[in-house]
Amino acid sequence: MYDFIPDNPYILLTPGPLSTSKGVRNALLRDWCTWDADYNEDIVQNIRRRLVALATAAPDGYTAVLMQGSGSFAVEACLGSAVPRDGKLLILHNGTYGRRMVKMAQVTGIDYAEYGLPETQTPTAAAVEEMLSRDLGITHVAFVHCETTTGILNPLEEISHAVKAHGRTLIVDAMSSFGGIPFNADELGIDFLISSANKCVQGVPGFAFVIAKRDVLMKCEGNARSLCLDLYDQWREMDASGKWRYTSPTHIVRAFNQALDELDAEGGILARYERYRLNHHVLIDGMRKLGFRTLLEDALQSPIITSFLYPSANFDFPAFYRQVKERGFVLYPGKISRADTFRIGNIGDVCPDDILRLTEVIADIMARHNIRVPR
Ligand SMILES: Cc1ncc(COP(=O)(O)O)c(C=O)c1O
């Protein structure tokens, strides 16, 4: 049925879980003991040190806490543990993942304010400053760096500077950007940076992590609204011995260590960013030649994932998806409310040649199935 190799019948061009290397998948194939030093010290503590080194040039001020579950578990753990009972969280949102933070605040009883925008617009530093000046009760600000809903890249530097200029604690959901877009948490003053195993580090899904300023995290004892999602307690236990408070996803953790080795071997975050940018460039170029239009203007677009508008009102995306999958590539449906879109990811163990092949496959499918794109 598939054109592609049997090892993996298709390449995932999705926002994660994404295509992983054989090396990462092979690393899953043995068992580990959760109290032995060959797991806790050689793998868990090693990963924590490496994450901090990737996130900041000032590693002494930061620590990494690993958390069982998907990325949302770490976001909820972070919000629930960082914001004290008498604190107030400002949430900037322009997509699903920002809005999910609002839901988390509501469910866990965190006092919050919101600065919501349409999915094709980014927040401005001026508006954030205005809100922080007006509401002195706001203690923390959270936003998503790359809003994977559309692929929009929010202005990390400007917003971070605005939040820090007003002396507030800064929480950044860098789920789909950490490891794939270079930035320095220390320079930006980020207090909590959240990401997960199955995004740009290119591991497999099963845990997430928060890279936190040590002195800020130290003040979070007793804040948590949940026993399991207590970032402070998880950190205390993990820092003492490398042990997770509850069962750790051993195989996934080992595979993540391998993924970090492969990130180093590629040349680090900058080299990976360049590959993703090239993937993105080849994709945009090929799709535009076929007549497709992107949802976002280029200036707002991240190299992580791209939203394409349906070429016509009667475009049959499920059929298109099936045809493309049979030829070895998995695309992703759109997620926004105001336009019909589908998404193509650039991240994972995917190179520009793969993307070029994808655009050729799409051209062929369009010709065979008479899919027309008005010019
Ligand atoms: C920016 C961002 N935040 C949060 C999440 C939620 O992560 P998960 O689906 O792993 O819970 C995602 C998932 O893609 C994401 O892209």
The ligand as an SDF file (V2000), in Angstrom:
LIG
                    3D

 16 16  0  0  0  0  0  0  0  0999 V2000
    2.7990   25.1000   22.1930 C   0  0  0  0  0  0  0  0  0  0  0  0
    2.1710   23.8750   22.7930 C   0  0  0  0  0  0  0  0  0  0  0  0
    1.7940   23.9040   24.0690 N   0  0  0  0  0  0  0  0  0  0  0  0
    1.2320   22.8400   24.6540 C   0  0  0  0  0  0  0  0  0  0  0  0
    1.0270   21.6770   23.9530 C   0  0  0  0  0  0  0  0  0  0  0  0
    0.3780   20.5200   24.6260 C   0  0  0  0  0  0  0  0  0  0  0  0
    1.2130   19.4250   24.6460 O   0  0  0  0  0  0  0  0  0  0  0  0
    0.6170   17.9510   24.7530 P   0  0  0  0  0  0  0  0  0  0  0  0
   -0.2920   17.7530   23.5740 O   0  0  0  0  0  0  0  0  0  0  0  0
    1.8550   17.1120   24.6910 O   0  0  0  0  0  0  0  0  0  0  0  0
   -0.0970   17.8480   26.0410 O   0  0  0  0  0  0  0  0  0  0  0  0
    1.4040   21.6030   22.6030 C   0  0  0  0  0  0  0  0  0  0  0  0
    1.1920   20.3780   21.8160 C   0  0  0  0  0  0  0  0  0  0  0  0
    1.4340   20.3070   20.6330 O   0  0  0  0  0  0  0  0  0  0  0  0
    1.9830   22.7280   22.0020 C   0  0  0  0  0  0  0  0  0  0  0  0
    2.3710   22.7170   20.7310 O   0  0  0  0  0  0  0  0  0  0  0  0
  1  2  1  0
  2  3  1  0
  2 15  2  0
  3  4  2  0
  4  5  1  0
  5  6  1  0
  5 12  2  0
  6  7  1  0
  7  8  1  0
  8  9  2  0
  8 10  1  0
  8 11  1  0
 12 13  1  0
 12 15  1  0
 13 14  2  0
 15 16  1  0
M  END
$$$$
